Amino acid sequence: MKNALWAVVSLSNFIYNFKPVCVSVLKSNPAINWYEKIGFEKVSTFEKHVVMQFMNNTIDTKYNFCLNITLP
């Protein structure tokens, strides 16, 4: 799962030029710890959920994608 999420973040960074990648997680969801472990940090807290943002400097470079695009 971690590899898949890093692939999504890497692709998002390529397409959207390193704009923030955020997730919204219910406070009762134990996945909050998993997100923190792989590089997300809490940026906002609400009544029932938290918003977490991926910190780009924590991505493992072996999961970065290299896309070769040939334009006509």
PDB file of N, CA, C, O and CB in Angstrom:
ATOM      1  N   MET A   1       0.824  -1.193   0.000  1.00  0.00           N
ATOM      2  CA  MET A   1       0.000   0.000   0.000  1.00  0.00           C
ATOM      3  C   MET A   1       0.870   1.259   0.000  1.00  0.00           C
ATOM      4  O   MET A   1       0.566   2.239  -0.679  1.00  0.00           O
ATOM      5  CB  MET A   1      -0.939  -0.003   1.209  1.00  0.00           C
ATOM      6  N   LYS A   2       1.957   1.213   0.774  1.00  0.00           N
ATOM      7  CA  LYS A   2       2.857   2.357   0.827  1.00  0.00           C
ATOM      8  C   LYS A   2       3.434   2.646  -0.561  1.00  0.00           C
ATOM      9  O   LYS A   2       3.515   3.802  -0.977  1.00  0.00           O
ATOM     10  CB  LYS A   2       3.990   2.105   1.841  1.00  0.00           C
ATOM     11  N   ASN A   3       3.828   1.609  -1.262  1.00  0.00           N
ATOM     12  CA  ASN A   3       4.396   1.790  -2.595  1.00  0.00           C
ATOM     13  C   ASN A   3       3.378   2.407  -3.549  1.00  0.00           C
ATOM     14  O   ASN A   3       3.721   3.271  -4.356  1.00  0.00           O
ATOM     15  CB  ASN A   3       4.890   0.452  -3.147  1.00  0.00           C
ATOM     16  N   ALA A   4       2.137   1.966  -3.455  1.00  0.00           N
ATOM     17  CA  ALA A   4       1.086   2.507  -4.319  1.00  0.00           C
ATOM     18  C   ALA A   4       0.834   3.984  -4.019  1.00  0.00           C
ATOM     19  O   ALA A   4       0.658   4.785  -4.936  1.00  0.00           O
ATOM     20  CB  ALA A   4      -0.213   1.705  -4.147  1.00  0.00           C
ATOM     21  N   LEU A   5       0.819   4.339  -2.742  1.00  0.00           N
ATOM     22  CA  LEU A   5       0.595   5.735  -2.381  1.00  0.00           C
ATOM     23  C   LEU A   5       1.751   6.609  -2.839  1.00  0.00           C
ATOM     24  O   LEU A   5       1.533   7.714  -3.337  1.00  0.00           O
ATOM     25  CB  LEU A   5       0.399   5.872  -0.873  1.00  0.00           C
ATOM     26  N   TRP A   6       2.987   6.125  -2.676  1.00  0.00           N
ATOM     27  CA  TRP A   6       4.135   6.889  -3.150  1.00  0.00           C
ATOM     28  C   TRP A   6       4.103   7.055  -4.664  1.00  0.00           C
ATOM     29  O   TRP A   6       4.517   8.088  -5.190  1.00  0.00           O
ATOM     30  CB  TRP A   6       5.432   6.212  -2.724  1.00  0.00           C
ATOM     31  N   ALA A   7       3.610   6.031  -5.364  1.00  0.00           N
ATOM     32  CA  ALA A   7       3.487   6.144  -6.822  1.00  0.00           C
ATOM     33  C   ALA A   7       2.486   7.238  -7.183  1.00  0.00           C
ATOM     34  O   ALA A   7       2.727   8.019  -8.103  1.00  0.00           O
ATOM     35  CB  ALA A   7       3.053   4.792  -7.442  1.00  0.00           C
ATOM     36  N   VAL A   8       1.373   7.299  -6.468  1.00  0.00           N
ATOM     37  CA  VAL A   8       0.367   8.337  -6.713  1.00  0.00           C
ATOM     38  C   VAL A   8       0.941   9.720  -6.418  1.00  0.00           C
ATOM     39  O   VAL A   8       0.741  10.650  -7.200  1.00  0.00           O
ATOM     40  CB  VAL A   8      -0.890   8.087  -5.852  1.00  0.00           C
ATOM     41  N   VAL A   9       1.645   9.863  -5.312  1.00  0.00           N
ATOM     42  CA  VAL A   9       2.239  11.150  -4.949  1.00  0.00           C
ATOM     43  C   VAL A   9       3.275  11.566  -5.993  1.00  0.00           C
ATOM     44  O   VAL A   9       3.326  12.727  -6.399  1.00  0.00           O
ATOM     45  CB  VAL A   9       2.887  11.074  -3.547  1.00  0.00           C
ATOM     46  N   SER A  10       4.085  10.624  -6.417  1.00  0.00           N
ATOM     47  CA  SER A  10       5.109  10.924  -7.415  1.00  0.00           C
ATOM     48  C   SER A  10       4.480  11.367  -8.730  1.00  0.00           C
ATOM     49  O   SER A  10       4.929  12.344  -9.330  1.00  0.00           O
ATOM     50  CB  SER A  10       6.002   9.705  -7.645  1.00  0.00           C
ATOM     51  N   LEU A  11       3.460  10.670  -9.178  1.00  0.00           N
ATOM     52  CA  LEU A  11       2.773  11.036 -10.410  1.00  0.00           C
ATOM     53  C   LEU A  11       2.085  12.392 -10.264  1.00  0.00           C
ATOM     54  O   LEU A  11       2.095  13.204 -11.189  1.00  0.00           O
ATOM     55  CB  LEU A  11       1.750   9.959 -10.794  1.00  0.00           C
ATOM     56  N   SER A  12       1.496  12.625  -9.111  1.00  0.00           N
ATOM     57  CA  SER A  12       0.854  13.912  -8.850  1.00  0.00           C
ATOM     58  C   SER A  12       1.879  15.045  -8.891  1.00  0.00           C
ATOM     59  O   SER A  12       1.612  16.112  -9.443  1.00  0.00           O
ATOM     60  CB  SER A  12       0.138  13.891  -7.487  1.00  0.00           C
ATOM     61  N   ASN A  13       3.041  14.807  -8.309  1.00  0.00           N
ATOM     62  CA  ASN A  13       4.102  15.819  -8.347  1.00  0.00           C
ATOM     63  C   ASN A  13       4.510  16.142  -9.777  1.00  0.00           C
ATOM     64  O   ASN A  13       4.760  17.301 -10.108  1.00  0.00           O
ATOM     65  CB  ASN A  13       5.320  15.345  -7.555  1.00  0.00           C
ATOM     66  N   PHE A  14       4.577  15.134 -10.612  1.00  0.00           N
ATOM     67  CA  PHE A  14       4.952  15.337 -12.010  1.00  0.00           C
ATOM     68  C   PHE A  14       3.889  16.139 -12.751  1.00  0.00           C
ATOM     69  O   PHE A  14       4.203  17.083 -13.475  1.00  0.00           O
ATOM     70  CB  PHE A  14       5.174  13.991 -12.705  1.00  0.00           C
ATOM     71  N   ILE A  15       2.636  15.756 -12.564  1.00  0.00           N
ATOM     72  CA  ILE A  15       1.536  16.394 -13.307  1.00  0.00           C
ATOM     73  C   ILE A  15       1.243  17.793 -12.792  1.00  0.00           C
ATOM     74  O   ILE A  15       1.026  18.711 -13.584  1.00  0.00           O
ATOM     75  CB  ILE A  15       0.271  15.543 -13.220  1.00  0.00           C
ATOM     76  N   TYR A  16       1.234  17.968 -11.474  1.00  0.00           N
ATOM     77  CA  TYR A  16       0.804  19.235 -10.882  1.00  0.00           C
ATOM     78  C   TYR A  16       1.957  20.076 -10.340  1.00  0.00           C
ATOM     79  O   TYR A  16       1.736  21.017  -9.577  1.00  0.00           O
ATOM     80  CB  TYR A  16      -0.173  18.966  -9.778  1.00  0.00           C
ATOM     81  N   ASN A  17       3.174  19.743 -10.729  1.00  0.00           N
ATOM     82  CA  ASN A  17       4.341  20.552 -10.401  1.00  0.00           C
ATOM     83  C   ASN A  17       4.502  20.783  -8.895  1.00  0.00           C
ATOM     84  O   ASN A  17       4.662  21.918  -8.446  1.00  0.00           O
ATOM     85  CB  ASN A  17       4.250  21.879 -11.110  1.00  0.00           C
ATOM     86  N   PHE A  18       4.458  19.714  -8.137  1.00  0.00           N
ATOM     87  CA  PHE A  18       4.726  19.714  -6.698  1.00  0.00           C
ATOM     88  C   PHE A  18       3.742  20.540  -5.869  1.00  0.00           C
ATOM     89  O   PHE A  18       4.122  21.143  -4.866  1.00  0.00           O
ATOM     90  CB  PHE A  18       6.102  20.222  -6.458  1.00  0.00           C
ATOM     91  N   LYS A  19       2.482  20.562  -6.290  1.00  0.00           N
ATOM     92  CA  LYS A  19       1.461  21.161  -5.431  1.00  0.00           C
ATOM     93  C   LYS A  19       1.194  20.194  -4.275  1.00  0.00           C
ATOM     94  O   LYS A  19       1.420  18.992  -4.414  1.00  0.00           O
ATOM     95  CB  LYS A  19       0.136  21.470  -6.236  1.00  0.00           C
ATOM     96  N   PRO A  20       0.719  20.703  -3.143  1.00  0.00           N
ATOM     97  CA  PRO A  20       0.528  19.839  -1.971  1.00  0.00           C
ATOM     98  C   PRO A  20      -0.428  18.670  -2.232  1.00  0.00           C
ATOM     99  O   PRO A  20      -1.451  18.822  -2.900  1.00  0.00           O
ATOM    100  CB  PRO A  20       0.006  20.662  -0.812  1.00  0.00           C
ATOM    101  N   VAL A  21      -0.075  17.519  -1.698  1.00  0.00           N
ATOM    102  CA  VAL A  21      -0.922  16.334  -1.747  1.00  0.00           C
ATOM    103  C   VAL A  21      -1.477  16.154  -0.344  1.00  0.00           C
ATOM    104  O   VAL A  21      -0.724  15.969   0.612  1.00  0.00           O
ATOM    105  CB  VAL A  21      -0.128  15.050  -2.238  1.00  0.00           C
ATOM    106  N   CYS A  22      -2.808  16.210  -0.222  1.00  0.00           N
ATOM    107  CA  CYS A  22      -3.452  16.141   1.090  1.00  0.00           C
ATOM    108  C   CYS A  22      -4.456  15.004   1.157  1.00  0.00           C
ATOM    109  O   CYS A  22      -5.011  14.589   0.140  1.00  0.00           O
ATOM    110  CB  CYS A  22      -4.141  17.460   1.412  1.00  0.00           C
ATOM    111  N   VAL A  23      -4.681  14.511   2.351  1.00  0.00           N
ATOM    112  CA  VAL A  23      -5.728  13.526   2.615  1.00  0.00           C
ATOM    113  C   VAL A  23      -6.543  14.009   3.806  1.00  0.00           C
ATOM    114  O   VAL A  23      -6.042  14.721   4.676  1.00  0.00           O
ATOM    115  CB  VAL A  23      -5.124  12.105   2.884  1.00  0.00           C
ATOM    116  N   SER A  24      -7.792  13.612   3.827  1.00  0.00           N
ATOM    117  CA  SER A  24      -8.675  13.898   4.944  1.00  0.00           C
ATOM    118  C   SER A  24      -8.980  12.562   5.615  1.00  0.00           C
ATOM    119  O   SER A  24      -9.476  11.638   4.971  1.00  0.00           O
ATOM    120  CB  SER A  24      -9.993  14.637   4.478  1.00  0.00           C
ATOM    121  N   VAL A  25      -8.683  12.463   6.914  1.00  0.00           N
ATOM    122  CA  VAL A  25      -8.814  11.199   7.628  1.00  0.00           C
ATOM    123  C   VAL A  25      -9.664  11.408   8.876  1.00  0.00           C
ATOM    124  O   VAL A  25      -9.457  12.362   9.626  1.00  0.00           O
ATOM    125  CB  VAL A  25      -7.421  10.626   8.001  1.00  0.00           C
ATOM    126  N   LEU A  26     -10.616  10.515   9.089  1.00  0.00           N
ATOM    127  CA  LEU A  26     -11.411  10.578  10.316  1.00  0.00           C
ATOM    128  C   LEU A  26     -10.502  10.420  11.527  1.00  0.00           C
ATOM    129  O   LEU A  26      -9.570   9.616  11.514  1.00  0.00           O
ATOM    130  CB  LEU A  26     -12.511   9.490  10.319  1.00  0.00           C
ATOM    131  N   LYS A  27     -10.779  11.190  12.570  1.00  0.00           N
ATOM    132  CA  LYS A  27      -9.951  11.125  13.778  1.00  0.00           C
ATOM    133  C   LYS A  27      -9.934   9.721  14.391  1.00  0.00           C
ATOM    134  O   LYS A  27      -8.951   9.320  15.013  1.00  0.00           O
ATOM    135  CB  LYS A  27     -10.453  12.132  14.809  1.00  0.00           C
ATOM    136  N   SER A  28     -11.020   8.989  14.212  1.00  0.00           N
ATOM    137  CA  SER A  28     -11.111   7.650  14.789  1.00  0.00           C
ATOM    138  C   SER A  28     -10.399   6.591  13.944  1.00  0.00           C
ATOM    139  O   SER A  28     -10.334   5.430  14.350  1.00  0.00           O
ATOM    140  CB  SER A  28     -12.562   7.267  14.963  1.00  0.00           C
ATOM    141  N   ASN A  29      -9.876   6.959  12.801  1.00  0.00           N
ATOM    142  CA  ASN A  29      -9.237   6.011  11.897  1.00  0.00           C
ATOM    143  C   ASN A  29      -7.780   5.792  12.315  1.00  0.00           C
ATOM    144  O   ASN A  29      -6.999   6.742  12.352  1.00  0.00           O
ATOM    145  CB  ASN A  29      -9.316   6.513  10.433  1.00  0.00           C
ATOM    146  N   PRO A  30      -7.412   4.548  12.629  1.00  0.00           N
ATOM    147  CA  PRO A  30      -6.030   4.284  13.022  1.00  0.00           C
ATOM    148  C   PRO A  30      -5.017   4.499  11.888  1.00  0.00           C
ATOM    149  O   PRO A  30      -3.810   4.483  12.131  1.00  0.00           O
ATOM    150  CB  PRO A  30      -5.918   2.873  13.528  1.00  0.00           C
ATOM    151  N   ALA A  31      -5.488   4.695  10.680  1.00  0.00           N
ATOM    152  CA  ALA A  31      -4.590   4.941   9.544  1.00  0.00           C
ATOM    153  C   ALA A  31      -3.826   6.252   9.682  1.00  0.00           C
ATOM    154  O   ALA A  31      -2.837   6.468   8.981  1.00  0.00           O
ATOM    155  CB  ALA A  31      -5.381   4.950   8.247  1.00  0.00           C
ATOM    156  N   ILE A  32      -4.272   7.124  10.575  1.00  0.00           N
ATOM    157  CA  ILE A  32      -3.549   8.379  10.812  1.00  0.00           C
ATOM    158  C   ILE A  32      -2.089   8.072  11.141  1.00  0.00           C
ATOM    159  O   ILE A  32      -1.189   8.743  10.634  1.00  0.00           O
ATOM    160  CB  ILE A  32      -4.211   9.194  11.965  1.00  0.00           C
ATOM    161  N   ASN A  33      -1.849   7.081  11.972  1.00  0.00           N
ATOM    162  CA  ASN A  33      -0.472   6.711  12.340  1.00  0.00           C
ATOM    163  C   ASN A  33       0.306   6.228  11.125  1.00  0.00           C
ATOM    164  O   ASN A  33       1.490   6.536  10.986  1.00  0.00           O
ATOM    165  CB  ASN A  33      -0.477   5.621  13.426  1.00  0.00           C
ATOM    166  N   TRP A  34      -0.339   5.484  10.252  1.00  0.00           N
ATOM    167  CA  TRP A  34       0.310   4.994   9.031  1.00  0.00           C
ATOM    168  C   TRP A  34       0.693   6.159   8.120  1.00  0.00           C
ATOM    169  O   TRP A  34       1.804   6.204   7.592  1.00  0.00           O
ATOM    170  CB  TRP A  34      -0.618   4.014   8.281  1.00  0.00           C
ATOM    171  N   TYR A  35      -0.233   7.099   7.942  1.00  0.00           N
ATOM    172  CA  TYR A  35       0.068   8.271   7.114  1.00  0.00           C
ATOM    173  C   TYR A  35       1.250   9.054   7.686  1.00  0.00           C
ATOM    174  O   TYR A  35       2.122   9.495   6.937  1.00  0.00           O
ATOM    175  CB  TYR A  35      -1.170   9.185   7.005  1.00  0.00           C
ATOM    176  N   GLU A  36       1.282   9.225   8.997  1.00  0.00           N
ATOM    177  CA  GLU A  36       2.399   9.941   9.616  1.00  0.00           C
ATOM    178  C   GLU A  36       3.718   9.195   9.412  1.00  0.00           C
ATOM    179  O   GLU A  36       4.761   9.807   9.182  1.00  0.00           O
ATOM    180  CB  GLU A  36       2.136  10.144  11.113  1.00  0.00           C
ATOM    181  N   LYS A  37       3.659   7.894   9.499  1.00  0.00           N
ATOM    182  CA  LYS A  37       4.858   7.077   9.361  1.00  0.00           C
ATOM    183  C   LYS A  37       5.472   7.184   7.962  1.00  0.00           C
ATOM    184  O   LYS A  37       6.690   7.089   7.811  1.00  0.00           O
ATOM    185  CB  LYS A  37       4.533   5.628   9.672  1.00  0.00           C
ATOM    186  N   ILE A  38       4.636   7.381   6.945  1.00  0.00           N
ATOM    187  CA  ILE A  38       5.173   7.418   5.580  1.00  0.00           C
ATOM    188  C   ILE A  38       5.402   8.824   5.056  1.00  0.00           C
ATOM    189  O   ILE A  38       5.803   8.988   3.904  1.00  0.00           O
ATOM    190  CB  ILE A  38       4.247   6.696   4.653  1.00  0.00           C
ATOM    191  N   GLY A  39       5.158   9.843   5.871  1.00  0.00           N
ATOM    192  CA  GLY A  39       5.558  11.177   5.447  1.00  0.00           C
ATOM    193  C   GLY A  39       4.489  12.247   5.413  1.00  0.00           C
ATOM    194  O   GLY A  39       4.752  13.353   4.939  1.00  0.00           O
ATOM    195  N   PHE A  40       3.285  11.958   5.902  1.00  0.00           N
ATOM    196  CA  PHE A  40       2.250  12.986   5.982  1.00  0.00           C
ATOM    197  C   PHE A  40       2.319  13.665   7.346  1.00  0.00           C
ATOM    198  O   PHE A  40       2.677  13.042   8.345  1.00  0.00           O
ATOM    199  CB  PHE A  40       0.840  12.377   5.741  1.00  0.00           C
ATOM    200  N   GLU A  41       1.974  14.937   7.371  1.00  0.00           N
ATOM    201  CA  GLU A  41       1.884  15.677   8.631  1.00  0.00           C
ATOM    202  C   GLU A  41       0.518  16.329   8.745  1.00  0.00           C
ATOM    203  O   GLU A  41      -0.061  16.750   7.743  1.00  0.00           O
ATOM    204  CB  GLU A  41       3.001  16.742   8.730  1.00  0.00           C
ATOM    205  N   LYS A  42       0.001  16.412   9.965  1.00  0.00           N
ATOM    206  CA  LYS A  42      -1.284  17.063  10.191  1.00  0.00           C
ATOM    207  C   LYS A  42      -1.138  18.557   9.957  1.00  0.00           C
ATOM    208  O   LYS A  42      -0.234  19.199  10.493  1.00  0.00           O
ATOM    209  CB  LYS A  42      -1.808  16.780  11.621  1.00  0.00           C
ATOM    210  N   VAL A  43      -2.054  19.108   9.138  1.00  0.00           N
ATOM    211  CA  VAL A  43      -2.019  20.548   8.870  1.00  0.00           C
ATOM    212  C   VAL A  43      -3.266  21.254   9.383  1.00  0.00           C
ATOM    213  O   VAL A  43      -3.236  22.460   9.625  1.00  0.00           O
ATOM    214  CB  VAL A  43      -1.865  20.800   7.379  1.00  0.00           C
ATOM    215  N   SER A  44      -4.359  20.521   9.552  1.00  0.00           N
ATOM    216  CA  SER A  44      -5.606  21.089  10.081  1.00  0.00           C
ATOM    217  C   SER A  44      -6.343  20.027  10.869  1.00  0.00           C
ATOM    218  O   SER A  44      -6.311  18.845  10.527  1.00  0.00           O
ATOM    219  CB  SER A  44      -6.503  21.640   8.939  1.00  0.00           C
ATOM    220  N   THR A  45      -7.004  20.458  11.923  1.00  0.00           N
ATOM    221  CA  THR A  45      -7.805  19.552  12.731  1.00  0.00           C
ATOM    222  C   THR A  45      -9.221  20.110  12.831  1.00  0.00           C
ATOM    223  O   THR A  45      -9.423  21.289  13.122  1.00  0.00           O
ATOM    224  CB  THR A  45      -7.179  19.356  14.145  1.00  0.00           C
ATOM    225  N   PHE A  46     -10.184  19.248  12.587  1.00  0.00           N
ATOM    226  CA  PHE A  46     -11.592  19.622  12.659  1.00  0.00           C
ATOM    227  C   PHE A  46     -12.286  18.720  13.671  1.00  0.00           C
ATOM    228  O   PHE A  46     -11.648  17.884  14.311  1.00  0.00           O
ATOM    229  CB  PHE A  46     -12.275  19.520  11.262  1.00  0.00           C
ATOM    230  N   GLU A  47     -13.574  18.894  13.808  1.00  0.00           N
ATOM    231  CA  GLU A  47     -14.314  18.138  14.814  1.00  0.00           C
ATOM    232  C   GLU A  47     -14.190  16.626  14.613  1.00  0.00           C
ATOM    233  O   GLU A  47     -13.932  15.892  15.567  1.00  0.00           O
ATOM    234  CB  GLU A  47     -15.776  18.540  14.786  1.00  0.00           C
ATOM    235  N   LYS A  48     -14.374  16.161  13.378  1.00  0.00           N
ATOM    236  CA  LYS A  48     -14.394  14.717  13.133  1.00  0.00           C
ATOM    237  C   LYS A  48     -13.232  14.191  12.298  1.00  0.00           C
ATOM    238  O   LYS A  48     -13.054  12.979  12.182  1.00  0.00           O
ATOM    239  CB  LYS A  48     -15.661  14.357  12.463  1.00  0.00           C
ATOM    240  N   HIS A  49     -12.451  15.078  11.722  1.00  0.00           N
ATOM    241  CA  HIS A  49     -11.365  14.613  10.864  1.00  0.00           C
ATOM    242  C   HIS A  49     -10.149  15.531  10.943  1.00  0.00           C
ATOM    243  O   HIS A  49     -10.209  16.642  11.471  1.00  0.00           O
ATOM    244  CB  HIS A  49     -11.842  14.510   9.423  1.00  0.00           C
ATOM    245  N   VAL A  50      -9.058  15.031  10.406  1.00  0.00           N
ATOM    246  CA  VAL A  50      -7.839  15.828  10.273  1.00  0.00           C
ATOM    247  C   VAL A  50      -7.450  15.872   8.802  1.00  0.00           C
ATOM    248  O   VAL A  50      -7.738  14.945   8.045  1.00  0.00           O
ATOM    249  CB  VAL A  50      -6.678  15.242  11.143  1.00  0.00           C
ATOM    250  N   VAL A  51      -6.799  16.949   8.409  1.00  0.00           N
ATOM    251  CA  VAL A  51      -6.252  17.059   7.066  1.00  0.00           C
ATOM    252  C   VAL A  51      -4.748  16.905   7.207  1.00  0.00           C
ATOM    253  O   VAL A  51      -4.108  17.567   8.025  1.00  0.00           O
ATOM    254  CB  VAL A  51      -6.644  18.428   6.372  1.00  0.00           C
ATOM    255  N   MET A  52      -4.201  16.012   6.388  1.00  0.00           N
ATOM    256  CA  MET A  52      -2.778  15.731   6.437  1.00  0.00           C
ATOM    257  C   MET A  52      -2.170  16.028   5.069  1.00  0.00           C
ATOM    258  O   MET A  52      -2.787  15.776   4.034  1.00  0.00           O
ATOM    259  CB  MET A  52      -2.514  14.260   6.858  1.00  0.00           C
ATOM    260  N   GLN A  53      -0.957  16.565   5.080  1.00  0.00           N
ATOM    261  CA  GLN A  53      -0.286  16.914   3.835  1.00  0.00           C
ATOM    262  C   GLN A  53       1.005  16.120   3.719  1.00  0.00           C
ATOM    263  O   GLN A  53       1.744  15.964   4.692  1.00  0.00           O
ATOM    264  CB  GLN A  53      -0.005  18.432   3.764  1.00  0.00           C
ATOM    265  N   PHE A  54       1.267  15.622   2.515  1.00  0.00           N
ATOM    266  CA  PHE A  54       2.503  14.886   2.286  1.00  0.00           C
ATOM    267  C   PHE A  54       3.665  15.852   2.176  1.00  0.00           C
ATOM    268  O   PHE A  54       3.600  16.838   1.443  1.00  0.00           O
ATOM    269  CB  PHE A  54       2.402  14.022   1.022  1.00  0.00           C
ATOM    270  N   MET A  55       4.723  15.564   2.907  1.00  0.00           N
ATOM    271  CA  MET A  55       5.919  16.395   2.854  1.00  0.00           C
ATOM    272  C   MET A  55       6.856  15.799   1.807  1.00  0.00           C
ATOM    273  O   MET A  55       7.410  14.719   2.009  1.00  0.00           O
ATOM    274  CB  MET A  55       6.618  16.488   4.258  1.00  0.00           C
ATOM    275  N   ASN A  56       7.034  16.506   0.683  1.00  0.00           N
ATOM    276  CA  ASN A  56       7.746  15.965  -0.476  1.00  0.00           C
ATOM    277  C   ASN A  56       9.175  15.530  -0.184  1.00  0.00           C
ATOM    278  O   ASN A  56       9.705  14.660  -0.876  1.00  0.00           O
ATOM    279  CB  ASN A  56       7.764  16.980  -1.563  1.00  0.00           C
ATOM    280  N   ASN A  57       9.801  16.108   0.812  1.00  0.00           N
ATOM    281  CA  ASN A  57      11.185  15.734   1.083  1.00  0.00           C
ATOM    282  C   ASN A  57      11.303  14.347   1.714  1.00  0.00           C
ATOM    283  O   ASN A  57      12.418  13.868   1.924  1.00  0.00           O
ATOM    284  CB  ASN A  57      11.827  16.761   1.988  1.00  0.00           C
ATOM    285  N   THR A  58      10.187  13.695   2.021  1.00  0.00           N
ATOM    286  CA  THR A  58      10.254  12.387   2.653  1.00  0.00           C
ATOM    287  C   THR A  58      10.056  11.246   1.670  1.00  0.00           C
ATOM    288  O   THR A  58      10.174  10.083   2.056  1.00  0.00           O
ATOM    289  CB  THR A  58       9.230  12.294   3.739  1.00  0.00           C
ATOM    290  N   ILE A  59       9.758  11.544   0.408  1.00  0.00           N
ATOM    291  CA  ILE A  59       9.493  10.469  -0.545  1.00  0.00           C
ATOM    292  C   ILE A  59      10.775   9.718  -0.874  1.00  0.00           C
ATOM    293  O   ILE A  59      11.831  10.320  -1.070  1.00  0.00           O
ATOM    294  CB  ILE A  59       8.860  11.028  -1.828  1.00  0.00           C
ATOM    295  N   ASP A  60      10.670   8.421  -0.931  1.00  0.00           N
ATOM    296  CA  ASP A  60      11.803   7.573  -1.265  1.00  0.00           C
ATOM    297  C   ASP A  60      11.984   7.616  -2.778  1.00  0.00           C
ATOM    298  O   ASP A  60      11.071   7.257  -3.521  1.00  0.00           O
ATOM    299  CB  ASP A  60      11.591   6.104  -0.755  1.00  0.00           C
ATOM    300  N   THR A  61      13.139   8.045  -3.234  1.00  0.00           N
ATOM    301  CA  THR A  61      13.340   8.279  -4.665  1.00  0.00           C
ATOM    302  C   THR A  61      13.198   7.019  -5.508  1.00  0.00           C
ATOM    303  O   THR A  61      12.989   7.124  -6.717  1.00  0.00           O
ATOM    304  CB  THR A  61      14.697   8.876  -4.893  1.00  0.00           C
ATOM    305  N   LYS A  62      13.303   5.853  -4.926  1.00  0.00           N
ATOM    306  CA  LYS A  62      13.143   4.648  -5.738  1.00  0.00           C
ATOM    307  C   LYS A  62      11.692   4.465  -6.192  1.00  0.00           C
ATOM    308  O   LYS A  62      11.413   3.624  -7.047  1.00  0.00           O
ATOM    309  CB  LYS A  62      13.605   3.419  -4.952  1.00  0.00           C
ATOM    310  N   TYR A  63      10.776   5.242  -5.630  1.00  0.00           N
ATOM    311  CA  TYR A  63       9.382   5.157  -6.041  1.00  0.00           C
ATOM    312  C   TYR A  63       8.985   6.280  -6.988  1.00  0.00           C
ATOM    313  O   TYR A  63       7.824   6.353  -7.390  1.00  0.00           O
ATOM    314  CB  TYR A  63       8.489   5.175  -4.831  1.00  0.00           C
ATOM    315  N   ASN A  64       9.906   7.147  -7.351  1.00  0.00           N
ATOM    316  CA  ASN A  64       9.609   8.193  -8.307  1.00  0.00           C
ATOM    317  C   ASN A  64       9.444   7.601  -9.699  1.00  0.00           C
ATOM    318  O   ASN A  64      10.157   6.672 -10.078  1.00  0.00           O
ATOM    319  CB  ASN A  64      10.706   9.255  -8.301  1.00  0.00           C
ATOM    320  N   PHE A  65       8.518   8.137 -10.441  1.00  0.00           N
ATOM    321  CA  PHE A  65       8.301   7.690 -11.812  1.00  0.00           C
ATOM    322  C   PHE A  65       9.061   8.568 -12.773  1.00  0.00           C
ATOM    323  O   PHE A  65       9.276   9.755 -12.528  1.00  0.00           O
ATOM    324  CB  PHE A  65       6.815   7.690 -12.158  1.00  0.00           C
ATOM    325  N   CYS A  66       9.455   7.975 -13.849  1.00  0.00           N
ATOM    326  CA  CYS A  66      10.053   8.738 -14.944  1.00  0.00           C
ATOM    327  C   CYS A  66       9.161   8.491 -16.154  1.00  0.00           C
ATOM    328  O   CYS A  66       9.048   7.364 -16.637  1.00  0.00           O
ATOM    329  CB  CYS A  66      11.571   8.315 -15.223  1.00  0.00           C
ATOM    330  N   LEU A  67       8.535   9.549 -16.633  1.00  0.00           N
ATOM    331  CA  LEU A  67       7.656   9.428 -17.792  1.00  0.00           C
ATOM    332  C   LEU A  67       8.348  10.007 -19.015  1.00  0.00           C
ATOM    333  O   LEU A  67       8.848  11.132 -18.987  1.00  0.00           O
ATOM    334  CB  LEU A  67       6.305  10.141 -17.541  1.00  0.00           C
ATOM    335  N   ASN A  68       8.371   9.244 -20.064  1.00  0.00           N
ATOM    336  CA  ASN A  68       8.913   9.729 -21.327  1.00  0.00           C
ATOM    337  C   ASN A  68       7.752  10.088 -22.218  1.00  0.00           C
ATOM    338  O   ASN A  68       6.987   9.216 -22.630  1.00  0.00           O
ATOM    339  CB  ASN A  68       9.836   8.675 -22.004  1.00  0.00           C
ATOM    340  N   ILE A  69       7.614  11.361 -22.519  1.00  0.00           N
ATOM    341  CA  ILE A  69       6.501  11.826 -23.329  1.00  0.00           C
ATOM    342  C   ILE A  69       7.059  12.404 -24.624  1.00  0.00           C
ATOM    343  O   ILE A  69       7.923  13.280 -24.613  1.00  0.00           O
ATOM    344  CB  ILE A  69       5.645  12.880 -22.564  1.00  0.00           C
ATOM    345  N   THR A  70       6.551  11.898 -25.726  1.00  0.00           N
ATOM    346  CA  THR A  70       6.956  12.399 -27.014  1.00  0.00           C
ATOM    347  C   THR A  70       5.811  13.214 -27.597  1.00  0.00           C
ATOM    348  O   THR A  70       4.715  12.696 -27.816  1.00  0.00           O
ATOM    349  CB  THR A  70       7.365  11.245 -27.957  1.00  0.00           C
ATOM    350  N   LEU A  71       6.069  14.467 -27.842  1.00  0.00           N
ATOM    351  CA  LEU A  71       5.050  15.332 -28.417  1.00  0.00           C
ATOM    352  C   LEU A  71       5.156  15.302 -29.936  1.00  0.00           C
ATOM    353  O   LEU A  71       6.253  15.208 -30.486  1.00  0.00           O
ATOM    354  CB  LEU A  71       5.190  16.775 -27.888  1.00  0.00           C
ATOM    355  N   PRO A  72       4.014  15.382 -30.610  1.00  0.00           N
ATOM    356  CA  PRO A  72       4.036  15.339 -32.080  1.00  0.00           C
ATOM    357  C   PRO A  72       4.722  16.555 -32.676  1.00  0.00           C
ATOM    358  O   PRO A  72       4.822  16.669 -33.898  1.00  0.00           O
ATOM    359  CB  PRO A  72       2.622  15.237 -32.624  1.00  0.00           C
TER     360      PRO A  72
END
